[in-house]
């Protein structure tokens, strides 16, 4: 049977470097075995999934040089490749589990489930469902269904013993069944959870190897149990080590830019980016640092993957990118790539009128635009001390702005201005009190053209990163402070809802 692997990103935000990392190893493993690499869109989260996010995933993967053989934009024998287009399939298999008494209807209210969770936490027990609706009689279930009572479908899980999972890199993994929750498979709106859709799709698409991050190890018993319930052969599992920040914590946007598009916008070469991701936990037989995707595929051996948590170090990435620029590009190629990047990151229809109104000679352009082409303006705490607000309040407001910008899908000047104006109104301040701190954060000066136009020119990834750096400069935010800020921030949202 030919090797078939897949990557199944969720289109709910910026394309993540961790997703690209897993996609890379799935592609290289499949293609090194003359197999097939599948791209599947897991859009079961209807509240957060967007077509724009899906397009961003596809375009960023293409920029990196990843090549899938089947997917939403490439016809294949096992489509469609979006889960939103496969709903009847999941509902069919969920009802089959009910029929075989391997799953059950759960009519518990949200209030009951919240109380159950709080009690288990207070009793220092693992949060999870207590099997309440397993005790319902057939007549009770029929009565609830006849009354159109809202329900979910949960899978039955053994309460004793251990589950043994076989992993290509880790050997046998043992997990007690008591740690495994009676997972919801089908939600009350008829949509599947990740776990049911994942198993059904992998089986129907004939996936032979599931290469995914180690955060899914604890879900493996649920998936293996579903394969057993359906009497299907489970794919071979391989759980990759997670990418980590320099402090060894899980790679997150709070500590590192994680969007692929951030690195594209900053001027990294896609060859260097894919080279760097390849070296996250894997090495060439001769230990060479710089190599192409094709070279990796030629020499690929999955057993060379190290289980130590690979560190995503921006300085090391920049060093490797420099090697690619110096060693792999002729002067003509360097010029072409530079011009391509300049045209890609700047909306010149917006930039040129702004420049024209503020310069006397063309040499003035450098001083006016330096903040657009630098990593971030060089800031000092003294830059913020001159503002009307205290440093603590400034930091809090910058975090609120960042949260609003992270929730903004339409990156246009009118939309950005309205977002900032709405936030100022909710804070019961004038927008002019927010603008100075935004000017300093974005361009390092209180003097520039329209700041929202600057944010449009920089794009969402670099803009958001500059806010993170300004917040870090002001001392960063502890976990305790995050909770305090979140309470205030959510209260602002409640004010907006009630007015």
Long-range contacts (C-beta under 8 A, 24 or more apart in sequence): 1-206, 1-208, 2-33, 2-34, 2-35, 2-36, 2-208, 3-29, 3-30, 3-33, 3-34, 3-35, 3-36, 3-208, 3-209, 4-30, 4-35, 4-36, 4-37, 4-38, 4-205, 4-206, 4-207, 4-208, 4-209, 5-29, 5-30, 5-35, 5-36, 5-37, 5-38, 5-207, 5-208, 5-209, 5-210, 5-211, 6-37, 6-38, 6-39, 6-40, 6-202, 6-205, 6-207, 6-210, 7-37, 7-38, 7-39, 7-40, 7-68, 8-39, 8-40, 8-41, 8-42, 8-198, 8-201, 9-39, 9-41, 9-42, 9-57, 10-41, 10-42, 10-43, 10-45, 10-48, 10-49, 11-41, 11-43, 11-49, 11-50, 11-51, 11-53, 11-54, 11-56, 11-57, 12-45, 12-48, 12-49, 12-50, 12-53, 13-48, 13-53, 14-53, 14-56, 14-258, 14-259, 14-260, 14-261, 14-262, 14-460, 14-461, 15-53, 15-56, 15-57, 15-60, 15-61, 15-259, 15-260, 15-261, 16-258, 16-259, 16-260, 17-243, 17-251, 17-258, 17-259, 17-260, 17-263, 17-277, 17-312, 18-213, 18-242, 18-243, 18-251, 18-258, 19-57, 20-60, 20-61, 20-64, 20-66, 20-260, 20-273, 20-274, 20-277, 21-240, 21-243, 21-277, 21-280, 22-211, 22-212, 22-213, 22-240, 23-61, 23-66, 24-64, 24-66, 24-274, 24-277, 24-278, 24-293, 25-211, 25-240, 25-282, 25-302, 25-305, 26-211, 27-66, 27-67, 27-68, 28-278, 28-293, 28-296, 28-297, 28-300, 29-209, 29-211, 29-300, 29-302, 30-209, 31-297, 32-297, 32-298, 32-300, 35-208, 36-69, 36-70, 37-67, 37-68, 37-69, 37-70, 38-68, 38-69, 38-70, 38-71, 38-76, 38-78, 38-81, 38-205, 38-207, 39-68, 39-70, 39-71, 39-72, 39-74, 39-81, 40-71, 40-81, 40-82, 40-83, 40-201, 40-205, 41-71, 41-72, 41-81, 41-82, 41-83, 41-84, 42-83, 42-194, 42-197, 42-198, 43-82, 43-83, 43-84, 44-83, 44-84, 44-191, 44-192, 44-193, 44-194, 44-197, 46-84, 46-191, 49-84, 50-409, 52-409, 56-261, 60-260, 60-261, 60-264, 63-260, 63-264, 63-270, 64-260, 64-270, 64-273, 64-274, 65-270, 65-271, 65-274, 65-293, 66-274, 70-205, 78-204, 78-205, 78-206, 83-192, 83-197, 83-201, 86-197, 86-200, 86-201, 87-190, 87-191, 87-192, 89-200, 89-204, 90-186, 90-191, 90-192, 90-196, 90-197, 90-200, 91-186, 91-190, 91-192, 93-196, 93-200, 93-230, 94-153, 94-185, 94-186, 94-192, 94-196, 96-230, 97-153, 97-155, 97-185, 97-229, 98-153, 100-229, 101-156, 102-155, 102-156, 102-229, 103-153, 103-154, 103-155, 103-156, 103-185, 104-133, 104-134, 104-136, 104-153, 104-154, 104-156, 105-133, 105-136, 105-141, 105-144, 105-145, 105-151, 105-152, 105-153, 106-132, 106-133, 106-151, 106-152, 106-153, 106-154, 106-184, 107-133, 107-136, 107-144, 107-149, 107-150, 107-151, 108-132, 108-133, 126-178, 126-179, 127-181, 128-180, 128-181, 128-182, 129-154, 129-181, 129-182, 131-159, 131-182, 150-188, 151-188, 152-184, 152-185, 152-186, 152-187, 152-188, 153-184, 153-185, 153-186, 154-182, 154-183, 154-184, 154-185, 155-182, 155-183, 155-185, 155-195, 155-222, 155-225, 155-226, 155-229, 156-182, 157-181, 157-182, 157-183, 157-221, 157-222, 157-225, 158-225, 163-220, 163-221, 163-224, 163-225, 165-217, 165-220, 165-221, 165-224, 165-237, 166-236, 166-237, 167-217, 167-237, 167-238, 167-239, 168-209, 168-236, 168-237, 168-238, 168-302, 169-238, 169-239, 169-240, 169-302, 169-303, 169-305, 169-307, 170-239, 170-307, 173-217, 173-220, 175-217, 175-218, 175-220, 175-221, 177-221, 179-218, 180-218, 180-221, 180-222, 183-222, 195-219, 195-222, 195-223, 195-226, 196-226, 198-223, 199-223, 199-226, 199-227, 199-230, 202-235, 203-227, 203-230, 203-232, 207-235, 208-235, 208-236, 209-235, 209-236, 209-237, 209-238, 210-235, 210-236, 210-237, 210-238, 211-238, 211-240, 212-237, 212-238, 212-239, 212-240, 213-239, 213-240, 213-242, 214-239, 214-240, 214-241, 214-242, 215-242, 238-302, 240-281, 240-305, 241-281, 241-305, 241-306, 241-307, 241-308, 241-309, 241-310, 242-309, 243-280, 243-309, 243-310, 243-312, 244-309, 244-310, 244-311, 244-312, 245-311, 245-312, 246-311, 246-313, 248-309, 248-311, 251-312, 253-468, 254-468, 256-312, 256-314, 257-314, 257-461, 257-465, 259-461, 261-459, 261-461, 262-461, 262-462, 262-465, 263-317, 264-344, 265-344, 265-345, 265-458, 265-459, 265-461, 265-462, 266-375, 266-462, 267-341, 267-345, 268-317, 268-318, 268-321, 269-321, 269-324, 269-325, 269-337, 271-324, 271-328, 272-317, 272-320, 272-321, 272-323, 272-324, 272-325, 273-317, 273-321, 275-320, 275-324, 276-316, 276-317, 276-320, 276-321, 279-310, 280-310, 280-312, 281-305, 281-306, 281-307, 281-308, 281-310, 282-306, 289-320, 289-323, 290-320, 290-323, 290-324, 290-327, 290-328, 345-459, 346-372, 346-457, 347-456, 347-457, 350-453, 350-456, 350-457, 351-457, 354-449, 354-450, 354-453, 357-449, 358-449, 371-442, 371-443, 371-444, 371-445, 371-448, 371-454, 372-454, 372-457, 372-458, 376-465, 376-466, 376-469, 377-440, 377-442, 377-443, 377-444, 377-445, 377-466, 378-444, 379-440, 379-441, 379-444, 379-469, 379-470, 379-473, 380-473, 381-473, 381-474, 383-440, 383-444, 384-437, 384-440, 384-470, 384-473, 384-474, 387-436, 387-437, 387-440, 388-433, 388-436, 389-433, 389-437, 391-474, 391-475, 394-437, 394-474, 395-471, 395-474, 395-475, 395-477, 396-485, 396-488, 397-427, 397-434, 397-437, 398-437, 398-441, 398-467, 398-470, 398-471, 398-474, 399-471, 399-477, 399-485, 399-489, 400-427, 400-485, 400-488, 400-489, 400-492, 401-434, 401-438, 401-467, 402-464, 402-467, 402-468, 402-471, 403-489, 405-460, 405-463, 405-464, 405-467, 406-464, 408-460, 411-455, 411-456, 411-459, 411-460, 412-456, 413-450, 413-452, 413-453, 413-455, 413-456, 416-452, 416-455, 416-456, 417-452, 420-452, 422-496, 423-492, 426-492, 426-493, 426-495, 426-496, 427-492, 437-470, 440-470, 441-466, 441-467, 441-470, 442-466
